[in-house]
Amino acid sequence: MNRMVIALLAALAFGNVAQAATAREPARMVDPFVGTLGDFGQLSPAAVAPYGRVQLGPDTAPANHAGYDYAATQLTGFSHTRGVGVGCGGAGGDVKVTLAYGDPAPSAPIDKRHERAHAGYYSVRYGPGIVADMTATRGAGSLRFTLPKSGQVTVVVAFDHGYSKHIAARWQAQPDGDLRASFSAGTVCDVGTYHLHSATRLTHNGKAVAAVWQGDAAKDARVMLNVRGGDIVELRTGLSSVDPSAAAAVRDSELGNRPFKAIAAKTVADWNRQLSRVTIGGPPKQQALFYTSLFRVMQSPVAIADPDGRFRGSDGVVKQLSRGDQHYTSWALWDNYRTQMPLLALIDPERAGQIARSLVRLYQSGKKRWATQTEPFLTVRTEHAGIALLDFRRKGIVDFDAKAALAGMVAESATLARKTPDEQIEAAYDDWAIAELASDLGETAIAQDFRTKALSYRSMWRATFRDLGDDADIVKARGLYQGTLAQYRWAPVFDLPWLAQTLGPKFQPELERFFADNLFNMTNQPDIHVPYLFAWAGDKAETERIVRRYITQSVPHRYVNSGVRPQPWVGHSFALSPRGFADGMDDDAGTMSAWYIWAMLGLYPLMPGEPRYVITAPMAQNIRINGRALADMAFQQSIFLSSLRSLGGR
């Protein structure tokens, strides 16, 4: 590895993380309502801690994939889990709580004038004036209701609710009123099943209620309370992958008897510490969008190990971590290996090491392409984990078993899909990562075999992509999963010198035509790297022009995942508003938010697996990463351009 890169990453890792972004706290600059309107991000304003399992927030009618729509006027309750900007129909919505006077109605009107949120906190007034405040820790949540008048209220906790396929639920109340449950549901896209356990404690004006919960043990539990105006009813819930008793231990460990305000303040402090890993100057609105994007980046993957170090793996087996370690899941690697994982490697190497160890454990327990039937939490898909591991290791994150990782990657290669053009390119990238990691570990024979295997895609690329045909702009042409042939043409980033050599003098003109004909799709992942190919080829100014246009201007977006729009949707790709993203753009576990962050920094990880970046002009001022000024770092030198071009056709 380039020694300059190692020194740079070491400096970033040990900088002063606690330095404040501005006089304002970054956590309070975050606007969780960004991306919560319709199909503009599929996000939620739920209260969440950094990388937290609990996402405690509102469910509305109508709703997006995360249970909420900013335009909705009816509230249906508050649930504790959800995916982060994922597609299909989303997943989560577990442990749904409603509180109403008398018999609960299906929904209640939202007072939008009294709805607010920042990082780690959400509040709303609804119905006859009930105020609901909520905050969360990694594995627990506190939901507090302030009641406007005297009367009888009904509290309902539902375990059969969710955004994906409900499979099973069972609750049981302890003699002291502690409500414990186990439930199962379909993961994102209903591929696979996750299994969770919860424990909920109900208090009235700070005193535990020895409630006699009633209801269908396979659906929901309910209790009625007599209240006065100004009373506070609070529910504190812990989640665990182990069992209901472990969920109670999570709740008691992470929340304890601390007042709601103290819990919320601690979560805000945690967010301030994490968000301050990257600080910028500039106009307040620019800072707000930057920190909101970083807030989304820092919600995935999800930390699931309980405070005692126990967690259940994707194979359904309970495992024990050593002290101080953490296990992560809720993978969306097909999306976020491109931008979000490299960003975590840059700004939080210690956490990246934990994520790397989690991926190695995933390989060792029988890693599947999509979710299994025994997941410990909602998840999406795990392709390209090996690329992420190679990228981590080459950036100095070496505290994981690379030999075990290599063995898992080699075994997985035989199972990769290789029928369609996109599958062949993606499998080739995985095989390239195997060859590179094997070479780094001195496994020469494996490296040679997989380098040959990786480059075998080239004949297909020549036949399919060198000269595009009439189907170049048809989404899903020739069996593509998403995207067009014109977009996947540029996908082999691990083999760019060969691609450029093959196109020859046509390389840059073809890139220019790609953007001139509006064939670029900013709303999905397969081609989001393409603007940076100009800088790789030596035309940094053109990359900067294109990136700035998509960051700052209203542009015509032609694509949805299923096809080409009859008329382009015209608007900003990223905005500080509930719309947030271009129409149809899912944030996909921080992938698109991370793209925005890279653009603001003036860097891009064009080739995950290599410790180098495309360098462009930063779009933010006074950038500091872990306390170090970006302008003082080795990014000033062309550590990417001077070396990647020399890889040739290895």
C-alpha positions in Angstrom: 0.0 0.0 0.0 1.1 3.6 -0.7 2.9 4.8 2.5 1.4 8.2 2.0 -2.1 6.8 2.2 -1.3 4.9 5.4 0.1 8.0 7.0 -2.9 10.0 5.9 -5.4 7.5 7.3 -3.5 7.2 10.6 -3.7 11.0 10.9 -7.5 10.9 10.3 -8.0 8.1 12.8 -6.4 9.8 15.7 -7.5 13.4 15.2 -9.5 15.3 17.6 -13.0 13.9 16.9 -14.7 16.1 19.5 -14.0 19.4 17.7 -17.3 21.2 17.2 -18.6 21.9 13.7 -19.7 25.4 14.4 -21.0 27.3 17.4 -24.2 25.3 16.8 -24.4 21.6 17.6 -24.4 19.5 14.4 -27.1 17.2 15.9 -29.5 20.1 16.1 -28.7 21.2 12.6 -29.9 17.8 11.3 -33.3 17.9 9.7 -34.8 14.4 9.9 -37.7 15.4 7.7 -35.5 15.5 4.6 -36.4 12.7 2.3 -39.7 11.8 4.1 -42.1 13.0 1.4 -43.5 10.3 -0.9 -41.0 8.6 -3.1 -38.2 11.2 -2.4 -35.8 9.1 -0.3 -38.1 6.7 1.6 -36.9 8.0 4.9 -38.4 8.7 8.4 -38.0 11.4 11.1 -37.8 8.6 13.7 -35.6 9.1 16.8 -32.4 7.0 16.4 -29.0 6.8 17.9 -25.8 6.4 15.8 -26.0 3.0 14.1 -28.9 2.2 16.4 -31.3 -0.7 16.0 -34.2 1.2 17.5 -35.9 3.7 15.1 -38.7 5.0 17.2 -41.0 7.2 15.1 -44.5 7.9 13.7 -46.6 5.8 11.4 -49.0 7.7 9.2 -51.8 7.1 6.6 -50.7 7.2 3.8 -47.1 6.2 4.4 -43.9 5.6 2.5 -41.7 2.5 2.9 -40.5 3.7 6.3 -44.0 4.1 7.7 -44.3 7.9 7.4 -45.2 10.5 4.8 -44.6 14.2 5.5 -47.8 15.1 3.6 -50.0 12.7 5.6 -52.5 14.3 8.0 -53.4 11.1 9.9 -51.3 9.3 12.6 -51.8 5.6 13.2 -49.2 5.1 16.0 -45.5 4.9 16.8 -43.3 1.9 16.0 -39.7 1.0 17.0 -38.0 -0.3 13.8 -37.7 0.6 10.1 -35.2 0.3 7.2 -33.2 3.3 6.2 -34.3 4.5 2.7 -34.7 1.0 1.3 -36.8 -0.1 -1.7 -39.5 -2.7 -2.2 -42.1 -2.1 0.5 -39.6 -1.5 3.2 -39.4 -3.5 6.5 -39.9 -2.9 10.2 -42.8 -1.2 11.9 -42.4 -3.5 15.0 -43.8 -2.9 18.5 -46.3 -0.3 17.4 -47.7 1.8 20.2 -51.0 3.8 20.2 -52.5 5.9 23.0 -55.9 7.4 22.7 -58.8 8.5 24.9 -61.5 5.9 25.0 -61.6 3.2 22.4 -58.6 3.8 19.9 -59.7 4.9 16.4 -57.7 3.6 13.4 -56.0 7.0 13.2 -55.9 10.5 14.6 -55.2 13.9 13.0 -51.7 15.3 13.2 -51.1 18.9 14.3 -48.3 19.6 11.7 -47.7 23.0 13.4 -46.4 21.1 16.5 -44.2 18.5 14.8 -40.4 18.8 15.2 -37.3 16.6 15.1 -33.5 16.7 15.3 -31.0 13.9 15.5 -32.1 11.5 18.1 -35.5 13.1 18.9 -39.0 13.4 17.4 -42.1 15.1 18.8 -45.7 15.6 17.6 -49.1 16.8 18.8 -52.1 14.7 17.7 -55.7 14.0 18.3 -57.2 16.1 21.1 -53.8 17.6 22.0 -51.8 14.6 23.1 -48.1 15.3 22.8 -45.8 12.4 22.0 -42.0 12.8 22.5 -39.5 10.1 21.7 -35.8 9.3 21.8 -33.7 6.2 21.5 -30.4 4.5 22.4 -28.7 1.8 20.4 -31.1 -0.9 21.5 -33.9 0.8 23.4 -36.5 3.6 23.0 -38.5 5.9 25.3 -41.9 7.1 24.2 -43.5 9.8 26.4 -47.1 11.0 26.2 -48.2 14.2 27.8 -52.0 14.3 28.2 -54.1 17.4 27.8 -57.2 16.5 29.9 -58.7 14.1 32.4 -60.3 10.9 31.3 -59.5 7.3 30.5 -56.9 6.4 27.9 -56.2 3.1 26.2 -52.6 2.1 25.5 -52.1 -0.6 22.8 -48.8 -2.3 21.9 -49.1 -4.3 18.7 -46.7 -7.1 17.8 -48.4 -8.1 14.5 -47.8 -4.9 12.7 -45.2 -4.2 10.1 -44.3 -2.9 6.6 -43.5 -6.3 5.3 -44.9 -9.8 5.6 -46.1 -10.6 9.2 -45.1 -14.2 10.2 -45.7 -14.7 13.9 -45.9 -13.0 17.3 -46.4 -13.9 20.9 -46.5 -11.7 24.0 -46.7 -12.4 27.7 -46.9 -10.1 30.6 -44.8 -10.6 33.7 -46.4 -10.4 37.2 -45.0 -6.9 37.6 -46.5 -5.7 34.3 -43.4 -6.0 32.2 -44.7 -6.8 28.7 -42.4 -9.2 26.8 -42.8 -10.5 23.3 -41.2 -12.4 20.4 -42.1 -11.8 16.8 -41.0 -12.6 13.2 -41.5 -10.8 9.9 -40.2 -10.7 6.4 -37.1 -8.7 5.7 -36.9 -6.1 2.9 -38.5 -7.4 -0.3 -39.9 -10.2 1.9 -36.8 -12.3 1.1 -35.9 -14.0 4.3 -37.2 -13.6 7.8 -36.0 -11.7 10.9 -36.8 -12.6 14.5 -36.8 -10.1 17.3 -37.7 -9.9 21.0 -38.9 -6.9 23.0 -39.6 -5.9 26.6 -41.8 -2.9 27.4 -42.2 -1.1 30.8 -45.2 1.3 31.3 -45.0 4.1 33.7 -47.6 6.7 34.8 -46.1 10.0 36.2 -42.8 8.2 36.7 -44.2 5.2 38.6 -44.2 1.7 37.2 -47.7 0.4 36.4 -48.3 -3.2 37.4 -50.6 -3.3 34.4 -52.9 -6.2 33.7 -52.4 -6.4 29.9 -55.2 -7.9 27.9 -55.8 -8.9 24.3 -54.9 -11.5 21.8 -51.6 -13.0 22.7 -50.7 -13.4 19.0 -51.6 -9.8 18.1 -51.6 -6.9 20.6 -51.7 -6.1 24.3 -53.8 -3.2 25.8 -54.4 -1.6 29.1 -56.6 1.3 30.3 -55.5 4.1 32.6 -57.3 6.9 34.4 -55.4 10.2 33.9 -55.6 13.9 34.6 -54.6 16.8 32.4 -50.8 17.2 32.5 -50.1 13.5 33.4 -47.3 11.7 31.7 -47.5 8.1 30.4 -44.2 6.6 29.2 -43.3 3.4 27.5 -39.7 2.2 27.6 -38.8 -0.7 25.2 -35.7 -2.7 24.7 -35.0 -4.9 21.7 -32.7 -8.0 21.4 -32.0 -10.8 19.0 -31.5 -13.2 21.9 -34.7 -13.5 23.9 -37.3 -11.4 25.8 -35.3 -11.5 29.0 -32.3 -10.1 27.1 -34.5 -7.4 25.7 -35.4 -6.4 29.2 -31.7 -6.3 30.2 -31.0 -4.1 27.2 -33.7 -1.7 28.2 -32.6 -1.6 31.8 -28.9 -1.2 30.9 -29.3 1.5 28.2 -32.2 3.5 29.7 -32.2 2.6 33.4 -34.2 5.0 35.6 -32.8 8.1 33.9 -35.3 10.9 33.1 -36.5 11.2 29.5 -34.6 14.5 29.1 -31.3 12.9 30.3 -31.7 10.1 27.8 -32.4 12.5 25.0 -29.5 14.7 25.9 -27.1 11.7 25.9 -28.3 10.7 22.5 -27.8 14.2 21.2 -24.3 14.2 22.7 -23.6 10.9 20.9 -24.7 12.4 17.6 -22.6 15.5 18.1 -19.6 13.4 18.7 -20.1 11.2 15.6 -21.2 14.0 13.3 -18.2 16.1 14.3 -15.9 13.5 12.7 -16.4 15.7 9.6 -16.9 19.4 10.0 -17.4 22.1 7.4 -18.0 25.9 7.4 -20.2 27.7 5.0 -23.8 29.0 4.8 -26.2 27.5 7.5 -28.4 25.8 4.9 -25.4 24.1 3.3 -24.2 22.9 6.7 -27.7 21.7 7.6 -27.9 19.5 4.4 -24.4 18.3 5.0 -25.0 17.1 8.5 -28.4 15.7 7.6 -26.7 13.6 4.9 -24.0 12.5 7.4 -26.8 11.6 9.9 -28.2 9.3 7.3 -24.8 7.7 6.5 -24.4 7.0 10.2 -27.5 4.8 10.6 -26.3 1.8 8.7 -25.3 -0.9 9.3 -27.0 -1.5 12.6 -25.2 -2.5 15.8 -27.1 -5.4 17.3 -24.9 -6.9 20.1 -26.5 -6.4 23.5 -24.5 -4.7 26.3 -23.4 -8.1 27.6 -21.9 -8.9 24.2 -24.5 -11.5 23.0 -26.2 -11.5 19.7 -27.8 -13.9 17.3 -26.1 -14.4 14.0 -27.7 -14.7 10.6 -27.6 -18.5 11.1 -29.8 -18.2 14.2 -27.1 -19.1 16.6 -26.4 -17.0 19.7 -22.8 -15.8 19.9 -20.7 -14.0 22.4 -18.3 -11.1 21.6 -15.2 -10.2 23.4 -15.4 -7.1 25.6 -15.6 -3.8 23.7 -16.5 -5.4 20.3 -19.7 -4.9 18.4 -21.6 -6.9 15.7 -23.4 -5.2 12.8 -26.1 -6.4 10.4 -28.9 -4.8 8.4 -26.8 -5.0 5.2 -27.5 -3.2 1.9 -24.0 -3.8 0.4 -25.1 -4.0 -3.2 -25.9 -0.3 -2.8 -23.6 1.1 -0.2 -20.2 -0.7 -0.8 -19.8 2.0 -3.5 -19.9 5.2 -1.3 -21.1 4.7 2.3 -18.7 1.9 3.4 -15.6 3.8 2.0 -16.7 6.9 3.8 -16.9 5.0 7.1 -13.4 3.7 6.4 -12.2 7.3 6.0 -13.9 8.9 8.9 -14.3 6.1 11.5 -11.6 3.4 11.1 -12.3 1.8 14.4 -16.0 1.2 13.6 -15.0 0.0 10.1 -12.9 -2.6 11.8 -15.9 -3.8 13.8 -17.9 -3.9 10.6 -15.1 -5.9 8.9 -15.1 -8.5 11.7 -18.9 -8.7 11.4 -18.6 -9.5 7.7 -16.0 -12.2 8.4 -18.4 -13.7 11.0 -21.1 -13.5 8.3 -18.9 -15.5 5.9 -18.1 -18.0 8.6 -21.8 -18.6 9.4 -22.9 -19.3 5.9 -23.3 -15.9 4.1 -26.1 -15.8 1.6 -26.7 -13.3 -1.3 -30.0 -12.1 0.2 -31.4 -12.5 3.7 -31.7 -15.9 5.4 -34.7 -17.3 7.2 -33.0 -16.7 10.6 -31.9 -13.1 10.5 -31.5 -11.2 13.8 -32.8 -8.0 12.2 -34.2 -6.7 9.0 -31.7 -6.7 6.2 -31.5 -6.5 2.4 -28.5 -8.1 0.6 -24.8 -8.8 1.1 -23.2 -8.8 -2.4 -19.7 -7.3 -2.6 -18.8 -7.8 1.0 -15.4 -9.0 -0.2 -14.8 -5.7 -2.0 -15.6 -3.8 1.2 -13.2 -6.0 3.2 -10.4 -5.5 0.7 -11.1 -1.7 0.7 -10.9 -1.6 4.5 -7.7 -3.5 4.6 -5.9 -1.5 2.0 -6.9 1.7 3.9 -5.1 0.5 7.0 -8.0 -1.3 8.8 -6.3 -4.6 9.5 -7.9 -5.7 12.8 -9.9 -8.6 11.2 -9.0 -12.1 10.1 -8.1 -11.5 6.4 -7.4 -15.2 5.8 -10.8 -16.2 7.0 -12.3 -13.4 4.9 -10.4 -14.8 1.8 -11.6 -18.3 2.4 -15.2 -17.1 2.6 -14.8 -15.0 -0.5 -13.4 -17.9 -2.5 -16.2 -20.2 -1.4 -18.8 -17.5 -2.3 -17.4 -17.0 -5.8 -18.8 -20.4 -7.0 -22.3 -19.3 -6.0 -22.3 -15.9 -7.7 -24.9 -15.2 -10.5 -23.1 -14.8 -13.9 -25.9 -15.0 -16.5 -26.6 -11.4 -17.5 -24.2 -8.7 -18.5 -24.5 -6.9 -15.2 -24.1 -10.1 -13.2 -20.9 -11.0 -15.1 -19.4 -7.6 -14.4 -20.3 -7.6 -10.7 -19.0 -11.2 -10.2 -15.8 -10.2 -12.0 -15.4 -7.3 -9.5 -15.8 -9.8 -6.6 -13.3 -12.2 -8.2 -10.9 -9.3 -8.7 -11.2 -8.5 -5.0 -10.3 -12.1 -4.2 -7.3 -11.9 -6.5 -6.1 -8.7 -4.9 -6.6 -9.9 -1.3 -4.9 -13.2 -2.1 -1.9 -11.3 -3.6 -1.7 -9.1 -0.5 -1.7 -12.2 1.7 1.0 -14.0 -0.4 -1.5 -16.6 -1.8 0.0 -16.5 -5.3 -1.9 -19.4 -6.8 -5.2 -18.1 -5.7 -4.4 -14.6 -6.9 -3.4 -15.9 -10.4 -6.5 -18.1 -10.7 -8.9 -15.4 -9.7 -7.3 -12.7 -11.7 -7.8 -14.9 -14.8 -11.4 -15.6 -13.7 -12.1 -11.9 -13.1 -10.8 -10.8 -16.5 -12.8 -13.4 -18.3 -15.8 -11.0 -18.5 -13.9 -9.0 -21.1 -15.2 -10.9 -24.1 -18.7 -10.3 -23.0 -18.0 -6.6 -22.5 -16.6 -6.3 -26.0 -19.6 -8.0 -27.6 -22.2 -6.2 -25.5 -20.8 -2.7 -24.6 -18.1 -1.6 -27.0 -20.6 -0.7 -29.7 -24.0 -0.1 -28.2 -27.1 -1.0 -30.1 -30.7 0.1 -30.3 -31.4 -1.3 -26.8 -28.8 0.9 -25.1 -31.3 3.1 -23.3 -33.8 0.4 -22.3 -34.0 -0.2 -18.6 -33.5 -3.9 -17.8 -32.5 -4.8 -21.4 -31.0 -8.2 -21.8 -31.9 -9.2 -18.2 -30.2 -6.3 -16.4 -31.4 -6.1 -12.8 -31.7 -2.3 -12.8 -30.3 0.3 -15.2 -29.5 0.3 -18.9 -26.7 -1.0 -21.1 -25.5 2.6 -21.6 -25.1 2.9 -17.8 -23.6 -0.5 -17.1 -21.1 0.1 -19.9 -19.0 2.0 -17.4 -19.3 -0.5 -14.5 -15.9 -2.3 -14.6 -14.1 0.2 -12.4 -11.6 -2.4 -11.3 -10.5 -2.7 -15.0 -10.7 1.0 -16.1 -7.3 1.1 -17.9 -8.4 -1.8 -20.1 -11.8 -0.3 -20.7 -10.2 3.0 -21.8 -7.7 1.2 -24.0 -10.5 -0.8 -25.6 -12.6 2.3 -26.5 -9.4 4.1 -27.5 -10.0 7.6 -28.9 -13.7 7.1 -28.3 -13.4 7.0 -24.5 -13.9 10.6 -23.7 -16.2 11.5 -26.6 -18.5 8.6 -25.5 -18.5 9.8 -21.9 -19.4 13.3 -23.2 -22.3 11.8 -25.3 -23.5 9.9 -22.2 -24.2 13.1 -20.4 -25.2 15.2 -23.4 -27.9 12.6 -24.2 -29.0 12.6 -20.5 -28.3 8.8 -20.2 -26.9 9.3 -16.7 -29.1 8.2 -13.8 -28.5 10.0 -10.6 -31.4 8.2 -8.9 -29.8 4.7 -8.8 -26.4 3.1 -8.0 -25.1 1.4 -11.1 -23.7 4.6 -12.8 -23.3 7.1 -9.9 -19.5 6.9 -10.3 -19.5 7.9 -14.0 -19.1 11.7 -13.5 -15.7 11.0 -11.9 -14.4 9.1 -14.9 -13.5 12.4 -16.6 -11.1 13.3 -13.7 -9.7 9.8 -13.9 -9.0 10.4 -17.6 -7.4 13.8 -16.8 -10.3 16.2 -17.3 -10.9 17.3 -13.7 -12.8 20.4 -14.7 -15.5 18.4 -16.5 -16.1 16.2 -13.4 -16.4 19.3 -11.3 -18.9 20.8 -13.7 -21.1 17.7 -13.8 -21.0 17.1 -10.0 -21.7 20.7 -9.2 -24.7 20.7 -11.6 -26.2 17.7 -9.8 -25.5 19.2 -6.4 -26.7 22.7 -7.0 -29.1 22.8 -10.0 -32.5 21.6 -11.0 -31.9 18.9 -13.7 -34.2 16.5 -15.7 -34.2 13.0 -14.3 -35.3 10.5 -16.9 -35.3 7.2 -15.1 -37.2 5.1 -12.6 -36.0 1.5 -11.6 -38.6 0.0 -14.0 -38.1 2.1 -17.0 -37.7 5.5 -18.7 -40.2 8.2 -17.8 -42.5 9.5 -20.5 -41.3 12.9 -19.4 -38.3 13.7 -17.2 -38.9 14.7 -13.6 -37.2 18.1 -13.2 -35.8 19.1 -9.9 -32.8 19.0 -7.5 -31.1 15.7 -6.8 -30.5 16.8 -3.1 -32.4 19.4 -1.2 -33.0 20.6 2.4 -36.7 19.9 2.3 -39.1 16.9 2.9 -38.7 16.1 -0.8 -35.0 15.8 -0.1 -34.0 13.6 -3.1 -34.9 13.4 -6.8 -38.3 11.7 -7.4 -37.8 7.9 -7.2 -34.3 8.1 -5.5 -34.1 5.9 -2.4 -31.3 6.8 -0.1 -30.5 3.0 0.1 -28.9 2.8 3.5 -26.9 6.0 3.2 -25.6 5.3 -0.3 -26.9 8.5 -1.9 -26.3 10.7 1.1 -22.6 9.5 1.1 -22.4 10.5 -2.6 -23.4 14.0 -1.6 -20.8 14.0 1.2 -18.0 12.9 -1.1 -19.0 15.7 -3.6 -18.8 18.3 -0.8 -15.4 17.0 0.3 -14.0 17.0 -3.2 -13.1 13.3 -3.2 -14.5 10.2 -4.6 -13.7 6.5 -4.0 -14.0 5.6 -7.7 -12.6 2.1 -7.2 -13.4 0.5 -3.8 -10.6 -1.9 -3.1 -7.9 0.6 -3.9 -6.8 3.2 -1.3 -7.0 6.1 -3.6 -9.5 8.8 -4.5 -10.4 11.0 -7.4 -9.7 14.6 -6.3 -11.8 17.5 -7.3 -12.5 21.0 -5.9 -14.3 20.8 -2.5 -17.8 22.3 -2.5 -17.6 23.1 1.2 -15.4 25.4 3.2 -13.0 24.8 6.0 -13.3 21.0 5.9 -11.8 19.0 8.8 -11.8 15.3 9.2 -11.3 14.0 12.7 -9.9 17.4 13.6 -7.4 17.7 10.7 -7.8 20.3 8.0 -8.4 18.7 4.6 -6.3 21.4 3.0 -3.3 20.3 5.0 -3.5 16.6 4.0 -2.0 14.5 1.3 -5.2 14.7 -0.7 -3.4 17.7 -2.3 -1.3 15.2 -4.3 -2.6 13.0 -7.1 -2.4 9.7 -5.1 -5.1 8.4 -7.3 -4.4 9.6 -10.8 -0.7 8.9 -10.7 -1.1 5.3 -9.7 -4.4 3.8 -10.9 -3.7 4.5 -14.5 -0.5 2.3 -14.2 -2.5 -0.8 -13.3 -2.9 -1.6 -16.9 -4.7 -4.9 -17.7 -3.5 -6.9 -14.8 
